[in-house]
């Protein structure tokens, strides 16, 4: 059931982004990360921006 909720949150994030609802998307992203058990970034962590780009 949690996996389905995470999938629906991903879909909702895309819709909110397309609608320009950045504030709502930020809050939903936080909820998504908690439900998907995404580890919290630490001060020395580096963000891999390639995974956020649409290009291969």
C-alpha positions in Angstrom: 0.0 0.0 0.0 2.9 2.4 0.8 4.4 1.7 -2.6 1.2 2.8 -4.3 1.0 5.9 -2.2 4.6 6.8 -3.2 3.8 6.3 -6.9 0.7 8.5 -6.6 2.8 11.2 -4.9 5.3 11.1 -7.8 2.5 11.6 -10.2 1.0 14.4 -8.2 4.4 16.1 -8.0 4.6 16.1 -11.8 1.1 17.7 -12.0 1.9 20.3 -9.4 5.1 21.2 -11.2 3.3 21.5 -14.5 0.7 23.7 -12.8 3.3 26.0 -11.3 2.4 25.0 -7.8 5.9 25.1 -6.4 4.9 25.6 -2.7 2.6 22.6 -2.7 5.1 20.5 -4.6 7.8 21.3 -2.0 5.6 20.0 0.8 4.6 17.0 -1.2 8.3 16.3 -2.0 9.0 16.2 1.7 6.2 13.8 2.4 7.3 11.6 -0.6 10.8 11.4 0.7 9.6 10.4 4.1 7.3 7.7 2.7 9.9 6.5 0.2 12.5 6.4 3.0 14.9 8.6 1.2 17.9 9.2 3.5 18.4 12.7 4.8 21.3 14.6 3.3 24.2 15.2 5.6 26.4 18.3 5.6 29.2 16.6 3.6 26.9 14.9 1.1 27.1 15.8 -2.6 24.0 16.0 -4.8 24.2 14.1 -8.1 22.4 16.6 -10.3 22.5 14.2 -13.3 19.7 12.1 -11.8 17.4 15.2 -11.9 18.1 16.1 -15.5 15.9 14.8 -18.4 19.0 14.1 -20.5 20.6 10.6 -20.4 
